[in-house]
Amino acid sequence: MRRRVVVEMDDQSSFKHKNEVEVGLLDTVADVGERFEEEEEEGTEMHQPVGATRSAKDLFPIKEFLLALSLTLGGIIFLPIGLYELFGRQDIKRALPFLCITPLVFLPGSYHLHIIVRAYLGHRGFRYSQVVRRLH
């Protein structure tokens, strides 16, 4: 027994498109996903549609970019200092603050930096509005 399934996709643009896939009772979810992906157009999975422009609301967040960059670099600098204090000098009391602060600054900084860079490159699913902004 075969069924016809209609899948509506909203790809972050102003239009929706429908794809139809025939599904059998013994088909797995992965098989249906592979057949669905084969029917999509090539090149649309990573970039915005041609002619898509950013609105005035989506200006490059320079302050958030600089904050994310400084947090990421701070984490990258604190990690070797903490490891040197721990293994080189073998002083856990001096190493502990560096090793505790490292993930607290590196993880959010690299996460936001990743979102900003992907949005700048125009990858689908990434927007500047996903970056946490300061309330005025």
C-alpha positions in Angstrom: 0.0 0.0 0.0 1.5 3.3 -1.1 0.4 6.8 0.1 1.1 10.2 -1.4 2.4 12.7 1.2 2.5 16.4 0.6 5.2 18.3 2.4 5.1 22.1 2.7 8.4 23.8 3.2 8.9 27.4 4.4 12.5 28.2 3.5 12.8 31.5 5.3 11.5 33.4 2.3 8.2 34.8 1.4 7.1 31.8 -0.6 6.2 28.2 0.2 6.6 25.2 -2.1 5.1 21.8 -1.9 6.8 18.5 -2.7 5.0 15.2 -3.0 6.7 11.9 -2.0 5.2 8.4 -2.3 5.5 6.6 1.0 5.0 2.9 1.7 4.2 1.4 5.1 7.7 -0.2 5.3 9.6 2.9 4.4 11.7 4.4 7.1 11.8 8.1 7.9 15.4 8.3 6.6 14.3 6.8 3.2 11.5 9.4 2.9 13.9 12.2 3.8 16.4 11.1 1.2 13.7 11.0 -1.5 12.5 14.4 -0.4 16.0 15.9 -0.5 16.6 14.4 -4.0 13.6 16.4 -5.3 14.9 19.8 -4.0 16.8 22.0 -6.3 20.6 22.0 -6.0 22.2 25.0 -4.4 19.2 26.2 -2.4 20.0 24.4 0.8 22.8 26.8 1.9 22.1 30.3 0.5 19.2 32.7 0.4 17.1 32.9 -2.8 18.6 35.0 -5.6 17.4 38.6 -5.3 16.8 38.4 -1.6 17.9 41.5 0.1 18.4 42.3 3.7 16.0 44.8 5.2 17.2 47.9 7.0 16.4 46.1 10.2 19.1 43.5 9.4 22.1 45.7 9.6 25.4 44.2 10.5 25.5 44.1 14.4 29.0 45.6 14.8 28.8 45.9 18.6 27.6 42.3 19.1 30.3 41.1 16.6 33.1 42.8 18.6 31.7 41.5 21.9 31.5 37.9 20.5 35.0 38.2 19.0 36.5 39.5 22.3 34.8 36.8 24.3 36.0 34.1 22.0 39.6 35.5 22.0 39.4 35.8 25.8 38.5 32.1 26.1 41.3 31.1 23.7 43.8 33.1 25.8 42.6 32.0 29.2 42.7 28.2 28.4 46.5 27.9 27.9 47.2 30.2 30.8 45.1 27.9 33.1 46.7 24.8 31.6 50.2 26.2 32.2 49.3 27.1 35.8 47.9 23.6 36.4 50.5 21.5 34.7 53.6 23.8 34.4 53.6 25.3 37.9 51.4 22.6 39.3 49.4 25.2 41.3 45.7 24.4 41.2 44.7 27.5 43.2 46.1 29.7 40.5 44.8 27.6 37.6 41.2 27.2 38.8 40.0 30.7 38.1 41.3 30.6 34.5 39.9 27.1 33.9 36.4 28.2 35.3 36.2 31.4 33.3 37.4 29.8 30.0 34.1 28.0 29.1 32.0 30.9 30.5 33.5 33.3 28.0 34.5 31.0 25.1 31.2 29.2 24.6 28.8 32.1 24.2 31.3 34.1 22.3 32.0 31.4 19.7 28.3 30.6 19.4 27.3 34.2 18.6 30.3 34.6 16.3 29.2 31.5 14.4 25.7 32.9 13.9 27.0 36.3 12.8 29.4 34.9 10.3 26.9 32.5 8.8 24.3 35.3 8.6 26.9 37.5 6.9 27.6 34.8 4.4 23.9 34.5 3.6 23.4 30.9 4.7 19.8 29.9 5.0 18.4 29.7 8.5 20.8 32.3 9.9 19.8 35.9 10.6 21.3 38.8 12.5 18.1 38.9 14.6 19.1 35.6 16.2 22.0 37.4 18.0 21.0 38.6 21.4 21.0 42.4 21.4 21.0 44.9 24.3 17.8 46.5 25.2 17.8 50.3 24.8 
